[in-house]
Amino acid sequence: MSNFQPFVMERLMSKWENLVDYNLSESGVHPATVRDLIPDPDQIERLLSTEFVYPQANGIPELRERIAALYPNATSAHVLVTVGCIEANLISLQTLLEPGDEIAVMAPNYLQIWGAAQNLGVSVRTFDLSSDQGWALDVDSLNRAVTDQTKVIAVCNPNNPTGHIMSSSEMDAVVAAADRVGAWLLADEVYSGTERLTDEKTPSFWSRYDKVLANNSLSKAYGLPGLRVGWIVGPPDVIDAAWARHEYTTIAIATLSNQLAAIALEPDMQQKLLKRTRDYIRRGYPIFEEWMRSHGDLFSIVPPDASAIAFPRYTVDVNSTTFVEQLIKEKSALVAPGDHFNLDHHLRISFGLQPDYLRGGLERIHAMFEDLAN
Ligand SMILES: Cc1ncc(COP(=O)(O)O)c(C=O)c1O
C-alpha cells in the first residue's frame, strides 16, 4: 500500500460513533429530520416524483443560486456543490497545489487539510492560535509560517476545536500574509452560523481578498450532516478547475440531496435551521459548563465563541488517546482526544445535544475520571 497519512480522528469516529451508548465526539448539533425540512405534504408529493437522474454535476441551478446569495457579489458560476465540506477541502487542495508546494495551516485545527496536503506531497507548515491569549491568532507565528514558497494559507474560522472566532484584525493579518506572498486563502467556514453569544453570522473571508476559496456545508450550522452537501465559493475559473476534480471524486451529490439542500437554503427555512442550531448550542453549553465546574480545577477552558464543541484542558496525568480508548471500552462513550488536534491533555466534547443524552454522556466521562483517580 502507498505511504499514507490517515485522518486519525475520522478513523476513530467512523469506527465508534454509531456503536457507543453516548457519542459526544460529533462537532455539530443533534441533527434535524426530513420532517423538519419538508413539513408540507404537497412538497412530499413533489419529492416522491423525483427521478433519480444524474443531477447537474456541479449542483442544481436553484441550489447554486441560493448558495451564491450567501456571499456578496457571488453568482452561481462562483459555486461548486460538493459532498460535504470534506470534499470541498480535498479538491480545493488538489486544484491549488502540486507535490513539492508549501501550505501554511492554522493549528489547532480539524486535521483534514493538514493530513490531505501531506498525502498530496505538499510540505505543511503550521501557525498557531494561542491558548494563553484566548485562542487568538499568533500573528508572529503566522508570519513565520508563511514564506515566499507558500501557495496556500488554510484557516478554519470559527475554529474547530477551540470555537474561536477571528476578530477583524486577525482576519486582516491573514489576508496581509497571503497578499505578501501572493498565496491563496483556503477558508473552512463550516462553523459560521453556530455563534453562541451573538446572532451575527461570522463573516466570510470571501470578498476580503481576490484569491479566496470559501468552503462550507450544511452539516454544522444547519444541522444536516447526513445530507452530505457542501460547497466551494471562488473565482469561476478556479471553480471550473475544481469541478474537473469533482468529476473524478464523486461526479455529483445525490439527486435528493440537491433538492433538499435547496429547500434548506430557502430564506425562511435557513433562519429556522440556524435558530434550531443556536438553541441547541445555547441550551447545551450551560449544562456542560456546570458539569465541568463541578470537577473543581480538573478542567480549564476558554469558552468557545461558536460551535457545539468544548475543548477543555485537564490536569490528570493520562494521555488523551489512552483516556478515550478506555472511555469507549469501559463506559461506551466517545469524545475526541486532544491528540487528534496535536494537543494532548485536552478532550473535545460536544454539547449541542439533547439535554438528557448530554447529561448521560458527561456522567460516563465523569465516571472514567473517577476510576482513574482511584
Ligand atoms: C472544520 C471542518 N471542516 C469540514 C468538516 C467536514 O464536514 P462535512 O463534510 O460534513 O461538511 C468538518 C467536520 O467535522 C469540520 O469540523
The ligand as an ORCA input file, in Angstrom:
! r2SCAN-3c Opt
* xyz 0 1
  C     -13.653     22.184     10.183
  C     -14.380     21.110      9.470
  N     -14.354     21.091      8.144
  C     -15.000     20.144      7.435
  C     -15.701     19.150      8.087
  C     -16.404     18.122      7.259
  O     -17.756     18.346      7.325
  P     -18.807     17.913      6.209
  O     -18.098     17.142      5.163
  O     -19.824     17.123      6.929
  O     -19.348     19.195      5.683
  C     -15.745     19.118      9.474
  C     -16.467     18.045     10.196
  O     -16.401     17.889     11.378
  C     -15.073     20.134     10.179
  O     -15.074     20.154     11.516
*
